[in-house]
Amino acid sequence: MAKRLAEVTKDLCAACGCCVKVCPRNAITIHEGKYALVDVGKCIGCSLCAKECPASIITIKKLEVVA
């Protein structure tokens, strides 16, 4: 089973907040006004943030979960 998780390329992030507004789990915050930060405990990998990002710097990673 794989878990999906959003990942931000921090050095390219403009901290615009578009991803924060669309996240249904409130899993993304803007860290120190510099970049988006994903709370891995809240993220469900829905990809809404990646679709909304104007810079296309958010990707959805599949992580293998060992049961």
ZAMARGU-4260 file (C-alpha; in steps of 0.2 Angstrom, whole numbers, plus 5000, padded with zeros to 4 digits):
<rodrens>
0) 5000/5000/5000 | 5007/5017/4996 | 5003/5034/5004 | 5003/5050/4994 | 5011/5065/5001
5) 5013/5083/4994 | 5031/5089/4993 | 5036/5107/4990 | 5052/5113/4981 | 5056/5126/4995
10) 5070/5135/4986 | 5057/5139/4971 | 5042/5143/4982 | 5036/5161/4981 | 5025/5158/4997
15) 5010/5165/4988 | 4998/5154/4998 | 4987/5147/4984 | 4991/5130/4991 | 4986/5135/5008
20) 4969/5141/5002 | 4964/5125/4993 | 4970/5111/5006 | 4955/5102/5013 | 4965/5096/5028
25) 4974/5113/5032 | 4990/5103/5030 | 5000/5117/5022 | 5006/5133/5030 | 5018/5147/5025
30) 5034/5145/5035 | 5042/5162/5040 | 5035/5170/5025 | 5047/5161/5014 | 5040/5144/5008
35) 5025/5132/5009 | 5027/5119/5022 | 5017/5102/5022 | 5012/5094/5038 | 5015/5076/5034
40) 5003/5070/5048 | 4989/5080/5040 | 4992/5078/5021 | 4982/5065/5012 | 4990/5068/4995
45) 4974/5074/4986 | 4985/5084/4974 | 4973/5100/4975 | 4988/5110/4981 | 4999/5104/4966
50) 4985/5108/4954 | 4983/5126/4961 | 5002/5130/4962 | 5005/5144/4949 | 5024/5139/4949
55) 5020/5120/4948 | 5033/5117/4961 | 5022/5105/4972 | 5023/5087/4967 | 5014/5072/4974
60) 5025/5058/4980 | 5020/5040/4983 | 5028/5033/4998 | 5028/5014/5002 | 5020/5010/5018
65) 5026/4994/5027 | 5011/4985/5036
</rodrens>
